[in-house]
Structure formats: C-alpha cells, structure tokens
Amino acid sequence: MVDTPRRRRTVPRGPSAPGATTPELDIPGPLAEPCRFGVYTGIELELQSPDAIPPAARLGLEPPRFCGQCGRRMVVQVRPDGWSARCSRHGAVDSTEMYRR
C-alpha cells in the first residue's frame, strides 16, 4: 500500500453569498493607545517599573521593540531617516507616522 499525500480542500475567501458583507475588524496598531505592554521591555505595564525603560529609549533614541497590544517582539528596521516596526498580529508602524521629522 502506497501512502499518498492528501490534497487540502481550498475554501474560497470573501463573502459566501452575493451581496453579503463580512464585518470589518477594528484591530489596533502595535503602538495604538491604550497599550497593555511596554514597547521597550515587553512587560505588562502594571508590572513594569519606571526604571525598566532603557535610558536611550527615554531619550527617544531607540525604536520600540515590542508590540504594545500583545507584547510580542516586533521586526524592526532601522534606517538613516527613521525606523519601521511590524507586529505579526497588529500590523506595521513607521516613525514618520509617530513623529514629525
């Protein structure tokens, strides 16, 4: 007996019936207020001490490394003119959206 892999059944995405609409989910961005987690430490804000934030982050020299909504580590790209950060669950944010240059 030969073991053959099964093919997965694909389900079409989108509305199931003509004219049906899917509800839009309002997912907050990684740095949207109110944040539940520290964006420089990943610790819940209720448990985080004020001394836990690195001095460079207090001066505004460090980009956020953790998502403020879920505490996951973000993928951060530092550029000469700013930074961009992306959470796998809550999307991306860019320094141009946060600060005026």
N, C-alpha and C positions, 0 to 999 in steps of 0.2 A: 504494500500500500504506500503510495507516494503522498507525502504531506505537501499540499499546495497552499500557498497563502490565500486568504480570503480577500476579496475586494471590498472596500468600505463603500457603503451606500452614501452617496452625497445628497445632502438636503439643500435645496435652493434657499438662498438668503433673501431677505426682503419680505414684503407683505405677503401673507398667504392667500388672500383673496383680492380681486381687483377693487380698488378704492379703499382698502383697509390701510390704516396708518399704524406705524409702530410708535410707541411712546418714546419721546426723547428723554434720555437720561441726563440729568444735570450733574456731571462728575466734576468736582472742584479740582483746580490745578494743584501742582505739587506745593506751591507756596501760597495758596489762597488762604485767607483768614476765615475762620479761626483755625490755627494749626494745632494739632494734637501732639506732635512730636517736635523736638528741637531739630532745626535744619542743619546744624553743625555737629550735633552729637548723636542724633537718632534716639535719644532717651525721651520718654513721655515728659511733657512739660511740668506736670505735677511733681515728678520725681527728680527733675533736673535742678541742680543747684546753680546759682548765678556764676560761680567760679568755674563751671564745666565748659563754658564757651571759651575757645582759644582766644588769646589776645589779638592775633591777626584778624580773626573774624569780627571781633568787637570794633576794630578799626576800619572794617569794610574791605579788607584786602583779600579775603578768602571767599570763593563761591560756596553756596550751600551744597552739602554733600549728601544729605538725607532728605527724603520726602517729608514734608510737614504733615501730610494726611495719614500716611501708613507707616512711616519710619523706615522704609526700605532704602537701601543705598541707591543713589541715582548715578547714571552715567553722565559724567561732567566733561565738557570740552572747554579748555581754556584757550582763548585766542588773544592776540595782541590788543584787540579793541574791546574785549569783554569776555563773556562766558555763556555757555548754554548747558542746561541740565535736563535730563529726561528720566522720568519715573516710568517703569513698565506698566503701572496701573493708572497713573493720573496724568500722563502726558508730559509735554515739554514746556520749559520756560526759558526765556533768553534774558540776558542782562539789559538789553535795550527796552524790554517791557517793564523792567523794575526801576531803572534809574535813567535820568537824563544825562547824556554824555556831553 
